[in-house]
Amino acid sequence: MKKAELIDEIAKVLKTKKEAKAAVESMLDNISKALKKKEDVTLTGFGTFKAVKRKARKGRNPYTGEPIKIKASTRVQFVPGKALKDAIE
Protein backbone atom coordinates (compact mmCIF):
# COMPACT_ATOMS: atom_id res chain seq x y z
CA MET A 1 0.00 0.00 0.00
CA LYS A 2 1.33 3.38 -0.97
CA LYS A 3 0.78 6.68 0.82
CA ALA A 4 -1.91 7.78 -1.65
CA GLU A 5 -3.78 4.50 -1.17
CA LEU A 6 -3.60 4.93 2.61
CA ILE A 7 -5.04 8.43 2.27
CA ASP A 8 -7.88 7.06 0.13
CA GLU A 9 -8.71 4.43 2.78
CA ILE A 10 -8.70 7.00 5.58
CA ALA A 11 -10.87 9.33 3.47
CA LYS A 12 -13.58 6.67 3.57
CA VAL A 13 -13.81 7.18 7.34
CA LEU A 14 -13.31 10.95 7.38
CA LYS A 15 -15.42 13.42 5.44
CA THR A 16 -12.93 14.44 2.77
CA LYS A 17 -9.72 13.34 1.12
CA LYS A 18 -8.20 16.68 2.15
CA GLU A 19 -8.77 15.88 5.84
CA ALA A 20 -7.36 12.39 5.37
CA LYS A 21 -4.22 13.75 3.69
CA ALA A 22 -3.75 16.28 6.50
CA ALA A 23 -4.13 13.51 9.11
CA VAL A 24 -1.59 11.22 7.44
CA GLU A 25 0.90 14.05 6.85
CA SER A 26 0.57 15.21 10.46
CA MET A 27 1.11 11.70 11.82
CA LEU A 28 4.21 11.11 9.68
CA ASP A 29 5.65 14.53 10.51
CA ASN A 30 5.19 13.98 14.24
CA ILE A 31 6.77 10.53 14.11
CA SER A 32 9.74 11.98 12.21
CA LYS A 33 10.16 14.85 14.69
CA ALA A 34 10.07 12.51 17.68
CA LEU A 35 12.64 10.16 16.11
CA LYS A 36 14.87 13.12 15.30
CA LYS A 37 14.82 13.97 19.03
CA LYS A 38 15.78 10.32 19.73
CA GLU A 39 12.36 9.62 21.31
CA ASP A 40 10.59 6.29 20.86
CA VAL A 41 7.17 6.35 19.20
CA THR A 42 4.85 3.63 20.53
CA LEU A 43 1.54 2.94 18.81
CA THR A 44 -0.11 0.48 21.19
CA GLY A 45 -1.09 -2.70 19.40
CA PHE A 46 0.79 -1.69 16.24
CA GLY A 47 4.42 -1.32 17.23
CA THR A 48 7.28 0.92 18.28
CA PHE A 49 9.60 3.08 16.19
CA LYS A 50 13.04 3.67 17.73
CA ALA A 51 16.04 5.76 16.67
CA VAL A 52 19.08 3.51 17.13
CA LYS A 53 22.70 4.64 16.89
CA ARG A 54 25.12 2.53 14.88
CA LYS A 55 28.80 2.71 15.80
CA ALA A 56 31.49 3.57 13.30
CA ARG A 57 32.96 0.41 11.83
CA LYS A 58 35.33 -0.94 9.25
CA GLY A 59 34.02 -2.27 5.96
CA ARG A 60 35.35 -3.42 2.64
CA ASN A 61 34.82 -1.91 -0.80
CA PRO A 62 33.12 -4.71 -2.77
CA TYR A 63 34.72 -3.64 -6.07
CA THR A 64 38.33 -3.18 -5.02
CA GLY A 65 38.43 -5.17 -1.78
CA GLU A 66 40.23 -2.36 0.03
CA PRO A 67 39.19 -1.56 3.63
CA ILE A 68 37.07 1.55 4.24
CA LYS A 69 35.76 3.36 7.31
CA ILE A 70 31.99 3.53 7.70
CA LYS A 71 30.81 6.53 9.73
CA ALA A 72 28.56 6.25 12.76
CA SER A 73 24.91 6.80 11.89
CA THR A 74 21.39 6.68 13.26
CA ARG A 75 18.80 4.32 11.80
CA VAL A 76 15.13 3.69 12.48
CA GLN A 77 14.14 0.36 13.97
CA PHE A 78 10.53 -0.88 14.02
CA VAL A 79 9.43 -3.48 16.54
CA PRO A 80 5.94 -4.81 15.74
CA GLY A 81 3.40 -5.10 18.54
CA LYS A 82 1.61 -8.29 19.52
CA ALA A 83 -1.67 -7.29 17.85
CA LEU A 84 0.11 -6.64 14.54
CA LYS A 85 2.01 -9.93 14.75
CA ASP A 86 -1.23 -11.79 15.43
CA ALA A 87 -3.05 -9.99 12.60
CA ILE A 88 -0.56 -11.05 9.92
CA GLU A 89 -0.26 -14.68 10.97
C-alpha positions as CSV (number, residue, x, y, z in Angstrom):
1,M,0.0,0.0,0.0
2,K,1.3,3.4,-1.0
3,K,0.8,6.7,0.8
4,A,-1.9,7.8,-1.7
5,E,-3.8,4.5,-1.2
6,L,-3.6,4.9,2.6
7,I,-5.0,8.4,2.3
8,D,-7.9,7.1,0.1
9,E,-8.7,4.4,2.8
10,I,-8.7,7.0,5.6
11,A,-10.9,9.3,3.5
12,K,-13.6,6.7,3.6
13,V,-13.8,7.2,7.3
14,L,-13.3,10.9,7.4
15,K,-15.4,13.4,5.4
16,T,-12.9,14.4,2.8
17,K,-9.7,13.3,1.1
18,K,-8.2,16.7,2.1
19,E,-8.8,15.9,5.8
20,A,-7.4,12.4,5.4
21,K,-4.2,13.7,3.7
22,A,-3.7,16.3,6.5
23,A,-4.1,13.5,9.1
24,V,-1.6,11.2,7.4
25,E,0.9,14.0,6.9
26,S,0.6,15.2,10.5
27,M,1.1,11.7,11.8
28,L,4.2,11.1,9.7
29,D,5.6,14.5,10.5
30,N,5.2,14.0,14.2
31,I,6.8,10.5,14.1
32,S,9.7,12.0,12.2
33,K,10.2,14.9,14.7
34,A,10.1,12.5,17.7
35,L,12.6,10.2,16.1
36,K,14.9,13.1,15.3
37,K,14.8,14.0,19.0
38,K,15.8,10.3,19.7
39,E,12.4,9.6,21.3
40,D,10.6,6.3,20.9
41,V,7.2,6.4,19.2
42,T,4.9,3.6,20.5
43,L,1.5,2.9,18.8
44,T,-0.1,0.5,21.2
45,G,-1.1,-2.7,19.4
46,F,0.8,-1.7,16.2
47,G,4.4,-1.3,17.2
48,T,7.3,0.9,18.3
49,F,9.6,3.1,16.2
50,K,13.0,3.7,17.7
51,A,16.0,5.8,16.7
52,V,19.1,3.5,17.1
53,K,22.7,4.6,16.9
54,R,25.1,2.5,14.9
55,K,28.8,2.7,15.8
56,A,31.5,3.6,13.3
57,R,33.0,0.4,11.8
58,K,35.3,-0.9,9.2
59,G,34.0,-2.3,6.0
60,R,35.3,-3.4,2.6
61,N,34.8,-1.9,-0.8
62,P,33.1,-4.7,-2.8
63,Y,34.7,-3.6,-6.1
64,T,38.3,-3.2,-5.0
65,G,38.4,-5.2,-1.8
66,E,40.2,-2.4,0.0
67,P,39.2,-1.6,3.6
68,I,37.1,1.5,4.2
69,K,35.8,3.4,7.3
70,I,32.0,3.5,7.7
71,K,30.8,6.5,9.7
72,A,28.6,6.2,12.8
73,S,24.9,6.8,11.9
74,T,21.4,6.7,13.3
75,R,18.8,4.3,11.8
76,V,15.1,3.7,12.5
77,Q,14.1,0.4,14.0
78,F,10.5,-0.9,14.0
79,V,9.4,-3.5,16.5
80,P,5.9,-4.8,15.7
81,G,3.4,-5.1,18.5
82,K,1.6,-8.3,19.5
83,A,-1.7,-7.3,17.9
84,L,0.1,-6.6,14.5
85,K,2.0,-9.9,14.7
86,D,-1.2,-11.8,15.4
87,A,-3.1,-10.0,12.6
88,I,-0.6,-11.1,9.9
89,E,-0.3,-14.7,11.0
